[in-house]
Amino acid sequence: MRRANGTGNIYKMKGGKRRKPWRVRVTVGWELNPKTGRCKQNLKTLGYYASRAEAEAALVAYQECPYDLNTKDITFKELYEQWTEDYFKKLTSISSERTITSAYRYCSGLYNMKMRDIRIYHLQECMDKGYIIPDRGKEKGQKRYASACTKGRIKSMFNLMFDWAYAREIVDRNYARAFELDKETKIKQVREKRKNTIFSNEEIDLLWKNVDKIAVSMVGCNTTTNTKENKKNTKLTIMTTLFPYYDFARAVIGDVKDIDLELQVMYGGMKTDAGKDRCVPIHPLIQPLIEKRYAEAKELGSNYLFNDINGQQGIYMTYDKYRGRFNKVVERLQMDHHPHETRHTFITKAKRVRMEEYILKRIVGHAINDNTEKTYTHREIEELKAEMRKIED
């Protein structure tokens, strides 16, 4: 029986022995011929089938619930772009977004593969053999393979991407959820997470001895006389002397309106519910440095404590810029640390002086099992400051 116009067609292809000779095409639009005034169907192949009955069933199923046929050929890269456009809107922190983009960089081997062709072994091979080539630092120009922790982040990204694709019928199976990280990788993850090394007292003394070189004023930074020594020092333009006391990687994007110099506290934090909107006392040792940065931000008309006046895309100091300058500082001073170790240093110092555990959790943003409101009375702020002052060096 002939089908009505616009309902698609089924026919058997000629020539040779075909495993699936029955072709189904569906109408995806109409095109007007300006000369004849007639409309012509734009047909797109739905699929190939072993029998006419299978072809009929596929066409009926499509007509009952039509879907975008273009998604059949969507690549991993195209899906990532669509998914992140949707997913990033739901994130509450830049660091979470950065975790995804960093993991994606290791997946270049999948970029041009069609999602419907990707299987478990493709995902596993990407995690095992995927690499990036840094354009700076000690590994510049060399292949850097994913660490155990990075593999975990890549796997989490795969899970989320395939969840999104499966919900939209782009894939018919969630292969990312069909396997787990191997035992060896999980063991390595635990070891890597234990690698954090705190700053020693000698290293902190070295930072203070170089405070004038490291905490170069951002106002007029890199505009001094063009001497060899100035060039060397201005590369260290970051508030590095602060980091034994706070995890200042979190404060880089801090808004100056959240700094209360009179009360000697700052508000902020991100990532977890416990970490957000917390009150952090400003340690007396770094109060002058905070005041200096605050004044410079006001002079620049900036809303942020840290600024980069020579930035090509604005003076805003992003976390990536911060991290890059952090790395230059520790390398210049012959240390081996990463930004998150500033947080571990502070926590370790606090525990050594027996800071009250509840206060410490509130300062660093660890979860507390009670119904404490996120408001701070004057008395509570004074308690936080008193505990902070227990750290004397």
N, C-alpha and C positions, 0 to 999 in steps of 0.2 A: 504494500500500500504506500502510495506517495505521501511524503510528509509535507505539512504546511510550510510555507516560506518562513524562514527565521527560526525554525526548530532544529536545524542541523541536518546532517546526512550521514549515512553509513554505506560503505561500499567495500567490495573485496578487491584488493590490488592484484594486478596481473603479474605474471613472470616469476618463474622459479618456485622452489618450495620455501614458503615463509612460515616461520613458527607462529607468527601473529599477523595473518593477512588482512584482518578486518580493521579498517581505518574509520575512526569517528571524528567528524569535524563539527564544530559549533559556530554559530553566528556571533561575532563580537562587535558588529557594527554594520553600517550601510554607507555606501559611497555613491554620490550622485554623479552621473555622467552628464556634463553640461551640454553636450552636443545632442544626445538622444533624449535627455530628460528622464531617463530611467535610473532606478537605484540598483546597485549591485551589492550583494552580500560580501562582507569581509569575513572569511572563514579562518578558523584556527584549529589546528589538530588537537583533539582532546587526548587521543591515545590510540594504541594498536592492540588488537585482541585476537585470541585464538579461535573464537567462534562468534557467529552472529549474535547468539544469545547473550554472550558476555558484553559485546558491543552495545546491544540494546539496553542492557542493565546499566552500563556506564553512562550512557546518554540520558536515560531517565533520571538517574541519581544526580547528574549535573543540572538538569532542568529543574529538579525539585529544590536544589540548593546550589545555585551558581556560585562560582568562586573565580578569583582573578587568575586567569591562565598564565599570566606573566610570572607569577610566583613559582611556577614549575621550574623555570630556568634561572631563578635568582641565585647569585653567587654568595659565598661566605662574606665577602667584603660588602656587597650590597645589603645583605641582611644586617651586618654589624652597623652600618650607617643608619638604617631604618630603626633598628632596635635601640641604639644609643640615643637617637633623637627623642625617642619615647621614654627610655629608662632614665636618662640623666636628669630629666625634669623632676623626677621623684626623689632624687638624692638631696641630702641636706648638707653635704660637705664636699669641698673640692678634693680632699684626699681620697674619697671613695671613687670619684670620677677618675682621678689619676691612677688608681689601682687597676681599673678596667683598661684604660688606654695603654698603660705599661704592659699589661698581659697581652694585649692585642698585637703589640709590636713583634712578639715572638711567633706569630701565626702566619707569616708571609707565605708559607707553603700551601696554605688553604685559601688564600685571598680569592683566587680565580676559579676555585672549584664550585660546582653547583651544589647547593645544599642537599638536594635529593640524592647526590652521588656520594656524600660523605658517610663513612662508616666508622666503627669503633677504632679500627687499626689506624685510620687516618688521624684521628684525634690523639691517640696514644703516640704515634710517630711524631706529631707536631710537638707534643710536650717533651719528648725525649731528644729530638734532633733540632727543634726550632732554636734560632739564635738571633741576636741583634749585633750590630757592629757600632760601638760607641764612636762618636766623633770628637771626643775629648777625654781627658784623664789618662790614667796609666794604661787602660785597655784600648786606647784610641786606635781604630783601624783593625782591631782584632775581633774574632768571633767570641761572643759571650753567650754561653748556653744557659738555659733556665736553671736556677737553683731549685732545691726542693720546695722552698716556700713559694717561689715564683710559679712552679708547676701547680701548686695548690690554687693559686690565684687564676691561672689559666683554666684549670678544671672548673672552678666556680663560674668563670665567664662562659665556658661552654654550656654548663647547666642552664644558666639564665637565658642564653641565646636560643638554645633548643627548646626550652619551655615556651618562649615567646613564639618561635616558629611553629611548634606543634599546635599551640592554641589557635593559630591562624591557618592551619592545614597546609603549611608550606612544606613540612616533612610529615611523613606518616608514622614515624617512630622517633622517640627521643633517645638517640644513641649515646648522648652525653651522660644520661642517668643510668645507662646500662653497664657501666664499669666504675670501679673505684681506684684510687691511687694505690700502687703496690705497697707492700709492707716496708720495703727498704726506703722508699721515698718518705713515708710517714715518719720513720725513725730519724731520717735526716732532717725533716722539718723540725722535730723537737730539738735536735742538736743545734740547728741554725738559730732557733729562737732563744737558745741559751747563750748565744755568743756575745750578747751585749756586755761591753766592758766600760766600767765607769771611769771618769777622769780621776787620775791620781792627784794627791795634794801637790806634787811637784809640777804636774801639768797645769793645775789651776794657778799656781804661783807664776808659771811661765806666761800664762794668759794675762795676768795682772801686770807683769813686767812689760808686756807689749801692748798694753791697753791703748796707748796713744797711736800706735801703728795700726792696730786692728780696728778700733772703733773710730776710724777717720770720719770726720763730719761729712754727712751726705750733702750738705749745702756747700757747693764749691768743690765737691769731690772730683778728682781728676782734672782740675783746672789750675793746679799749682804749676810752678815752673817745671819745665820738662827735663828734670835731672833723672839720672839712672835710679837714684835712691827713691825719689818720689814715685817713679813708675812702679817700683817694687812694692812700695808701701800701699799705694792706692788700690792695689789688687786685693788688699785685705779689708775692703770696706764693708764690714758687717759687724753687728753688735755681738761679737763672739764672746766677749767677757761676761755676757749675761748667762751663757748657757750652762754653767755649773749649777745655777740656781733654779732655772725653770726649763721646761721643754719649750724653748722659744721657737721651735719649728711651728708650734701651734699659734704663737703670738704674731708671727710675721704678717698675717693678714688682719691683725687686730685693728679696730677702729679707735682713734684717739678719744672719741667721745666716751669710750668705755674705760678710760683711765681717770681715776680720781686722785690727783696729786695731793690734795689736802688730807684725804683719808688714808692715802698711801696704799691704795688697792687698785686692781684692774679686774674687769669682768670680761668673760669670754669663754672660749673653748668650743669644741665641735666634736663630731662623730657620734658619741653615745648620748643618751638622755642624761646620764649622770655627769657627763663631761661638759654639757652645754650650760651657758649662763652661770658659771661658777665664779666665786669671788677668790682672787688670788692676791695675798698681801705682797707688796713690793718690798723686797729685802733691803734694809738700810744701806748695805754695801753698794747696791746698784741704783739706789734712788737718784743720785746725781746723773747717772747715765740715762735713765728714763726721762728725767727733766730736760736734759739736753736734746734728746731725740724728739721730745714733745714740742719743744720750742722750735726746732728745725722744721717739723711737720707744719706747725702753724705759719711759719715764715713762707713755706712753699705753698700754703693754701691746700695742703693735702689732708685727707681724712685718716691717713695711716701713719703708724709710728715708724715704719721702715719705708724708705723711698729710694728710688734709683733715678736721679735727675738726668742721667745720660741714656735712659732706656729708649729704644727706638719705637716702642709701642706704648709709651707713657711712663710715668714715674712710679707707678704701682709696683711694689716688690712682690713678685709671685713666689710661691714656695720653690719652684724650680730654680729661680734665680738665687734664692736664699741658700738652697742646698749646694748649688754650684760654688758660691762664695764660701760657704762653710767648708767645703772640700779643699778649696785653695788655702784657707787659713790653717787647717790641721796639717796639710801637706807642707806648708811653709814653715810651720813650727815642728815638723817632724813627729807628728802624732798620727795615730790610726784610730779614728772614731767616725761614727755617722751621727746625724742629727738626733735620732731617737735616744741615743745614749746620754744626752743631756737630761732627759727625763729620769733615766735610771740613776744617774748621778745624784739628782736632787732627792729621789726617794731613799736612796742608800744613806745619804747624809742625814735625812730626817730621822731615819730609824736608828742611826748611830747615836743621835742626841736624845733618843726616846721621845720623839714628838708623839703626842697623843694620837692613837691610831684613827679615831673618828675624824679628827681635824685633818690629818694627812689625806684621808680618803676624800674629804670635801675639797681640799686644795687641788689634788691631782685629778679629780673627776672619776674616782673608782665608785662602783655601785655600792650603795648602802641599803641594807635591808630594813628600812623603816619608812615611815610616811613623811619624812622631813620636807617641809615646803622649801622651795628655792627662793627664799627671801632671807635677808640677813639683817638682824638688828644691830645696833651700835655695839652692844655687849658682845655679840657673836663675832663681829669684825675684830674687836679688840682681842678676843681669844685667839683668833686666827693669827693676828700679828704677833702676839706674845709667843705662840708656838713657833712661828717662823724665825723669830729672833734667837731661838735656841741654837740655830746654826750660826756659828761665829766666824767661820772662815770660808 
